[in-house]
Amino acid sequence: MGSADRSAVRTARVAPSVRLAGKVTLVTGGAAGLGLAYTRRLLAAGARVVIADVADAADALKRLDAGDAVQAVRADVAVFADCQRMVDEARRRFGALHVLVNNAAIFATLRPQAFDAIVEAEWDRVMAVNVKGIWNSVRAAVPVMRTQGGGRIINVASAIAHKGTAGLLHYVTSKGAVITLTRALARELGPEGITVNAIAPGLTMSDTVLANPDIAAFQREAVLASRSLKREAVAEDLEGTVVFLASDDSAFMTGQTLVVDGGSVFA
């Protein structure tokens, strides 16, 4: 897909709307990559958004150019106190929290390698961010959602968990955990009007992925060959699903993982 084609896709898919008007959304890992793309689309749908990221979000805020509709806070989701602070910031800035997008994860900086070459510290950090980070974020957000009578939690899994792909055991394992965590949380939180669903993207050529040749090239040709839709995925291919899961259109849906990978995995 060329740059002109990508521009046309973006123009067609992010026309301003009021689908999420009045909704306050928190996006973890929102300063770059898919998190930034989700934030842009949520804003276009009328939401007010807080970006939480370990990285400085100043450049992201400049690129979004959304004024007071978007705010940013530094937070490491592996640390519960940081998660509590990001939720508090959403309430302070916008008075509520209706949607939590658990996007923060370690992936784009990884190097594919055999399972027994992964160092323990890297394994632990991937699990701390990709799995414990969701648990921490949900623990911080749910008390607010309870007081509001409900909410939407969207976890970002990965289609790679369905494939059992070799070479990224810690990442694949973490995303498998996200899928089962989503199901169990949906059972626990459903009676309180809180839905919990997940999106599972395939390999997507986001800016953060493209910045790491080891990841951008990892099984790239095999992934393309396995897809029913024979092209690379870009961030815009995923945004609509996130907005759907954040909106009232998905109000009677919970515990589900939607695979968005061009028809490589049929789950």
BELTAVEN-V504571 format. One record per backbone hydrogen bond with DSSP energy under -0.5 kcal/mol. NH is the residue of the N-H (numbers start at 0). CO is the residue of the C=O. If there is no record, write none. Layout:
NH_CO, NH_CO
This chain:
5_1, 6_2, 7_3, 8_4, 9_5, 10_6, 11_7, 12_8, 13_9, 16_43, 19_44, 20_17, 21_45, 22_19, 24_22, 24_47, 25_98, 26_24, 26_49, 27_25, 27_100, 28_51, 29_26, 29_51, 31_28, 34_31, 35_31, 36_32, 37_33, 38_34, 39_35, 40_36, 41_37, 42_38, 43_39, 44_40, 45_42, 46_41, 47_22, 48_68, 49_24, 50_48, 50_70, 51_26, 52_72, 60_56, 61_57, 62_58, 63_59, 64_60, 68_65, 69_66, 70_48, 72_50, 74_52, 76_74, 78_75, 79_77, 81_78, 82_78, 83_79, 84_80, 85_81, 86_82, 87_83, 88_84, 89_85, 90_86, 91_87, 92_88, 93_89, 94_90, 95_89, 97_23, 98_23, 99_151, 100_25, 101_99, 101_153, 102_100, 106_104, 109_106, 112_166, 116_113, 117_113, 117_114, 122_118, 123_119, 124_120, 125_121, 126_122, 127_123, 128_124, 129_125, 130_126, 131_126, 132_127, 133_130, 134_130, 135_131, 136_132, 137_133, 138_134, 139_135, 140_136, 141_137, 142_138, 143_140, 144_140, 145_141, 146_142, 147_143, 148_144, 148_145, 149_144, 150_192, 151_97, 152_194, 153_99, 154_152, 154_196, 155_101, 156_154, 156_198, 158_200, 160_157, 161_158, 162_158, 163_159, 164_159, 167_164, 171_167, 172_168, 173_169, 174_170, 175_171, 176_172, 177_173, 178_174, 179_175, 180_176, 181_177, 182_178, 183_179, 184_180, 185_181, 186_182, 187_183, 188_184, 189_185, 191_188, 192_189, 193_188, 194_150, 194_192, 196_152, 197_255, 198_154, 199_257, 200_198, 201_259, 204_232, 205_203, 209_205, 210_206, 211_208, 212_210, 214_211, 215_208, 215_211, 216_212, 217_214, 218_216, 219_216, 222_218, 223_219, 224_220, 225_221, 226_222, 226_223, 227_261, 228_261, 229_227, 230_228, 232_202, 236_233, 237_234, 238_234, 239_235, 240_237, 241_237, 242_238, 243_239, 244_240, 245_241, 246_242, 246_243, 249_243, 249_246, 250_247, 252_249, 254_195, 257_197, 258_256, 259_199, 259_257, 260_258, 266_264
